[in-house]
Amino acid sequence: MKLRKVRFSFLALAVILGAGSALATTVKTNPLREATQYYWNGSGYAVAGVEGYDYVCEWSQFGTCTYVFDSATGTYKRSKYGKISFLR
């Protein structure tokens, strides 16, 4: 009888830890994705808009889809790899 209680306790602990870690990984956000996204239009950087509404990033082996502006250095840094395709 005591072995069943111990097994049940371990099973309950495993379920709780699994659910907690799944929740923790989905809540984590990337601060670069929340910043204003820019794209290179050939002569300068322009605001890209909202991903999934104004544009999507398609797969590209060596391309850069969007950039973010780093105010500390005054430069644009690569944010997401791919090829930008506008929807609107």
N, C-alpha and C positions, 0 to 999 in steps of 0.2 A: 504494500500500500504506500509506503514511504517513497519507493522508487517512482511510482506514478506521479506523485506530487512534484518530485524533482524534475522529471521529464516534462511535465506540464509547465513548470516554471521556466525551464530553458526554452521551450517552444514559444511561450508567450513573450519572453525577452527577445527572441530572434525576430518575431513578427513586429514587435514595437521598434526595434532597431532598424529593421528593413524599411518600414514605413517612414521612420524619421529621416533616414539617409536619403530616401527617394524624394521626400519633400525638400530637404536641404539643397539638393542638387538642382531642383527646378526653380527655386527661389533666387539662386545666385544670378546676378546680372553682370554684364560687362559694361563698364563706364564708357568705353569708346563707342559702343552702339547707341548710347543715349545722347551723345554729343551730336552737334550738327554735322551732317555728312556732306562732303564736297566731292566733285568729280572733275577730272581734267578734260577741258573741252578743246584742247589743241593750242590755245593761247593763254589760258589762265584757269583758275579754279572757280567753279560755280556751285551753288547750292543744289544738291541732288534731289531733295524732297523727302518723301516718306517711302521707306522700303516696303514693297508689296502693294503700294498704291500708285506711286509715281514711277518707280523703277524696280527692277529685280537684278540681282547679281547672278549671272550665269557662270558656269564653270569655264575657266580658262587657266591653262597651266602656268603662264608667266604674267598674266595681266593683273592690273589693280582696278578694283571696282570703285571703291570710295576711299576718301582721305578724311582726316580730322585735322583741325588747326591746333597746333601746340603754341599757346600764347607765351610760354616760357622761352622758347627758342625762336619764335616767329616763323616757323616753317610748318608745312603740311606733312603729316605722317600717314603712312599707309594704314588703313583701318580694316579693309576687307579685300581679299583676293578675288579675282574673277573678271568678268567683262560686264559692264553695265548695259542694260537694255531698258529703254524707257517704255512705259505702258501708256502714258498719256501724252 
